[in-house]
């Protein structure tokens, strides 16, 4: 889109307008025979692609666009018929570009709908997961512990996944872990109790092993070391044992870096 043209597209997302209807009314298109289910998904994916293009081309329209369609995007997330891979990728990418506006990223709607959003981020194919991880990072920055506490279980699974360490998105995954480890005592204690020294050390070794063939692994490893630093900062008495274990496990490895 040429500079300044994004505003011309906004009326198409008004209530009752064509693009808005595509985002929320599967039944009205398919049950009346206007579109087959397959054709509807293809057309809706195109509407999401337009949303992505508008939000990425002109940051100035993100707030206006989000006001019109953010709730509709959450409805797409909850589509009982499920989402195909193309629709899911475009949906999450559109959401990421909308959150470049701080007001959009701070909307309480994200907290209310976060479980269904992170579900779709988790289902993204590895090669297109970067925008999903970037969306989670933006929301964690803007929302703080309200979001961080909800994403911890999925983040733990990603951090301990061998396939993630081998992939170029490892850098984004461990940067998100570092961000969460800077948060509240609640998030830090969760990481200490559910990841602990053993899982974090195993992740460190995997990153070290693949570093020669995966440049992202070096940055991921630095983020992981920063996470260990944050978790080692003295906290409540109940976390002392976990912190001591962290030091005993990591000090020999860090001395060899």
Beta strands, then each sheet from edge to edge (+ up, - down):
end
